[in-house]
Amino acid sequence: MAFVLAATAPAWADGPQCVNDKSGKKGASNLDINRSLIQATDPLTQAFAYSNFEASQKAGYVVACELQDRFKTLQKASKDIVKVAKTQSPVKAIRRECIEASLQREVGNQGYSCLKDKPVKFENAGKSAPCLNSSTVDFIQYSLNQALSCMSSGRAPIDPRFILKKINNETAFNFYVAYNGGVGMGQLTSNPVKEIAGWKEDGQFIEGNGRHVLETLMKSTNPACKPFKEIMKDDLVNPPPRPGSARNYCTWVSPGKGVARNLIYSLGYYAHIRDQIVKPALAARSGKLAANQDVLNYLTLVAYGPQGPAEAKSLIRRLRLSNNTPPGEAVSKIIQNNAYVRQTEAKMNELLDEYKPGAPHTPADKKGDSCLM
């Protein structure tokens, strides 16, 4: 069953409209990502489809016959759920315009389309890069903001500005990118997955230190969590395939289940290392800085970088952070002394060049404030 929108004529019938290719440098022939989204039937793409039902009708689409009755039944309920989710969200949403701006960046690496859950490799550059249509970009924004809302429930909220910066730096929202060094939107490796979902060794299940991430998700009453809970419900007892092998890539990069799983593990790992590793280490030296969200988030970015949480702990010691260190000075020192954070800030400037071409980058822009709504 297609996820919702069977167009009278496909969205690309009049020629591709590549939202991720304003410069015209990418190829317009690779439409597999858009097609794989249309074919997805998982709870996240269904929820996305229901939430966009009216807009799709106005755009000239018709619902596939086998879904017509289901849509009529669920339309009001789904609209109510979306409305409640927006009003109850503990965090602000990321603007579509900033995601679009990020998508203009060239990130390279290998891309994978997952038609029928089989990974098909392509070069994510030039004419072989995919053309993302408007519906696919809508899905990226919807999925990310729903995941941020969901994963900010039952814990200190996750700052969407730092997630925007991290994803912009890692993949520029190319959720289909995968290689040995990282998979999907959050560039997951095996270690974060093992930390959260655990793993099996010699027939025995080894529980991960971040298991609380999945347990909190399953207990959440936030409406935004519903599709993620349905997708993730088995991961507490059956750890998902590791992201490091190409045969497993669709588990982490396919529209729907892959995007959902990638976001939950990426955001969950961010919250885990922030709350369980970075904050206690920082609080041991400075309770004042541990209570400052900017300092805490920048150190969490350090911990999410290639050198891992050990680098954040080491940096706290090397910088001699204490209650006498002003928060602004601490942030400046963190940026100056960590290459991954400097790279993240530089890539944010590239996003802003696309988002506000020709305009100076204000302090609020650089923090990510102007990318929230």
Phi, psi and omega in degrees: 000125177295154191289332172185309198261102170260106186284151172304318166230141182305154183300334182262010187296326182269018184104140185294141173245097188272102180297331182269017187217057181291338180277343181079015183272336183274161180281144181259007185270338184273098183249013185296327180296316178297319180295321181292330176292319179298325183279346185293142182233014185283168183299328182289314179291329175296315180297319177299316181297316180297319183292338182252018186302307184296317181298322180293321178298317181294333181279359176101010179273157170236149181279138178304144187307317184291348180255352188303309181296320181297320179295317181299322181289320189264351186303308182295315181299317182293321178297321178296319179298315179298318179297315179296317181300320180292317183286333182265355184298130180282355182226159175285156181270154177274134182291144177297323182301326180284327174294317177301317180297318178296321182296344179285343181288146177268117183249344177068211183067183181272138173252156179224127169265154188231051174295126182057034175061023176248122183289124177242120188277145171212160176280124181274059181202150176056221186289344178270352177293150184284153172263115180264121179275178187298321181297321180293320178292321174303318181296320178300311181297314181301311184297315182296313182291325175294319179293320177298316178297313182298311187281356173265003178268138177080010178202175173302131184304148176275129182287113183296337181295321181283329175292319175303313181297317182295311181294320177302318180291316187284308190226353185052036176069017172280083189292349184264005181280137179206137173199178187301331182277356179165150187230131171077188187306318181267005181050058181286144170242179185294325185299312177300323180294316177297321182297325183268310187269346187080187181200163178254134182221121182054039178081357181254142177274125177255120184281133178282153180293340181259022181303331180303334180300311180289323180296318178295320178301313185292337180269349187294142175257003178294124181304332180296338183279344190306307181294327179291322178298320180294325180283324189265359190300332181275346187290340177291332182250334179232096180306140182289163177302143180296144182284351187285350182251137183301329181293342181260000190301323184296335176299337188241346185234351181290147173303142181090250185300317181295314178297316180300311182295319180298316180294317182296315180289323180293310180291321179296319178292322177301312180295322181296310182289330176296309189275326187260342184239302186290311184299313177299320180295320179288319181297331179295337179253330183202104176297327181295315181289327179294337179271354180269119188293325179294313179300313182298318182289322178294321177292328176292323174300318177302314183293335180272356179283184187297337181267355172077186183301330180301326180292323178295316178298317180296320181294322177302318180288314184297324181279353180053046180295138181208179177294346178272354180271117177299141181306318179298321178293321178298316179298314180300319180292321179299314180297316182296329190254009178224119185295323182295319179292320177299318177298319179299317179294321179295318179292330175295322176296324177295320176300315182294328176299326178279322184288319180230070185300131177082350182264147177292149178274113179283163175305322179294322176300312184294328177287339182101003183301320184286352178265005179252152178225000000 
